[in-house]
């Protein structure tokens, strides 16, 4: 299970630093591995985090409609953290909170 927790620390760091495209990329290998290993809910949850970062990146590129569409995946699948077994669960919970906080600040971020 060690492979599966490699990216969350980097993801958190990237989101905190407003590097949303990079944040999206650091979880992609883990997401693919979850899918390959048949861990569907884990893959959907990681996809939610990836899409959360992508949504903010799109918003900052002044593409609000695609941003809101992509954000729906985060909203739809973030609850899966309650039913899946991930090491460092608190870090994944922090990732959700951090993304949602950043998204609420999107009009501020857009100006920077």
C-alpha positions as CSV (number, residue, x, y, z in Angstrom):
1,X,0.0,0.0,0.0
2,X,3.1,2.3,0.2
3,X,2.7,3.3,-3.5
4,X,-0.7,4.7,-2.9
5,X,0.4,7.3,-0.4
6,X,3.3,8.8,-2.2
7,X,1.4,11.6,-3.9
8,X,-0.8,13.1,-1.2
9,X,1.9,15.1,0.5
10,X,3.0,16.6,-2.8
11,X,-0.6,17.2,-3.8
12,X,-1.2,19.2,-0.6
13,X,1.9,21.2,-1.1
14,X,1.0,22.0,-4.7
15,X,-2.5,23.1,-3.8
16,X,-1.3,25.2,-0.9
17,X,1.1,27.0,-3.4
18,X,-1.7,27.4,-6.0
19,X,0.0,25.1,-8.4
20,X,-3.2,23.4,-9.5
21,X,-2.1,21.9,-12.8
22,X,0.9,20.3,-11.1
23,X,-1.3,19.1,-8.2
24,X,-3.5,17.4,-10.8
25,X,-0.5,15.5,-12.2
26,X,1.0,14.2,-8.9
27,X,-2.0,12.0,-8.2
28,X,-2.5,10.7,-11.7
29,X,-0.2,7.6,-11.4
30,X,-1.9,6.6,-8.1
31,X,-5.3,7.1,-9.7
32,X,-4.3,4.8,-12.6
33,X,-3.0,2.2,-10.2
34,X,-6.2,2.2,-8.2
35,X,-8.2,1.7,-11.5
36,X,-5.8,-1.1,-12.6
37,X,-6.1,-2.9,-9.3
38,X,-9.9,-2.8,-9.4
39,X,-10.2,-0.3,-6.5
40,X,-13.0,1.6,-8.0
41,X,-14.1,3.7,-5.1
42,X,-10.5,4.7,-4.3
43,X,-10.0,5.6,-8.0
44,X,-13.2,7.7,-8.0
45,X,-12.1,9.5,-4.8
46,X,-8.7,10.3,-6.2
47,X,-10.4,11.4,-9.4
48,X,-12.4,13.8,-7.3
49,X,-9.3,15.4,-5.9
50,X,-7.7,15.6,-9.3
51,X,-10.8,17.2,-10.7
52,X,-10.9,19.6,-7.8
53,X,-7.5,20.9,-8.7
54,X,-8.3,20.9,-12.4
55,X,-11.5,22.9,-11.7
56,X,-9.5,25.7,-10.0
57,X,-6.9,25.7,-12.8
58,X,-9.7,26.2,-15.3
59,X,-11.3,28.9,-13.3
60,X,-8.0,30.8,-13.1
61,X,-7.8,30.5,-16.9
62,X,-11.2,32.3,-17.1
63,X,-13.0,29.2,-18.1
64,X,-15.9,29.2,-15.6
65,X,-18.3,26.7,-17.3
66,X,-15.8,23.9,-17.7
67,X,-14.5,24.6,-14.2
68,X,-17.9,24.2,-12.6
69,X,-18.6,21.0,-14.6
70,X,-15.3,19.5,-13.5
71,X,-16.0,20.6,-9.9
72,X,-19.1,18.5,-9.9
73,X,-16.9,15.3,-9.8
74,X,-15.3,16.5,-6.5
75,X,-18.7,17.3,-5.0
76,X,-20.2,14.0,-6.2
77,X,-17.4,11.7,-5.0
78,X,-15.8,13.4,-2.0
79,X,-18.0,11.4,0.3
80,X,-16.2,8.2,-0.7
81,X,-13.5,9.0,1.9
82,X,-16.0,7.8,4.5
83,X,-16.2,4.3,2.9
84,X,-12.7,3.6,1.6
85,X,-9.6,2.6,3.6
86,X,-6.7,4.8,2.9
87,X,-3.6,5.3,4.9
88,X,-3.1,8.9,6.0
89,X,-6.9,9.4,5.8
90,X,-6.5,12.8,7.6
91,X,-4.3,14.1,4.7
92,X,-7.0,13.2,2.2
93,X,-9.6,14.9,4.4
94,X,-7.3,18.0,4.5
95,X,-7.1,17.8,0.7
96,X,-10.8,18.1,0.4
97,X,-11.0,21.0,2.8
98,X,-8.1,22.8,1.1
99,X,-9.6,22.4,-2.4
100,X,-13.0,23.6,-1.2
101,X,-11.4,26.6,0.6
102,X,-9.4,27.5,-2.5
103,X,-12.5,27.2,-4.6
104,X,-14.4,29.5,-2.3
105,X,-11.5,32.0,-2.8
106,X,-11.6,31.6,-6.6
107,X,-12.5,35.2,-7.3
108,X,-9.5,36.3,-5.1
109,X,-7.2,33.8,-6.8
110,X,-8.3,34.9,-10.2
111,X,-6.9,38.3,-9.6
112,X,-3.4,37.0,-8.6
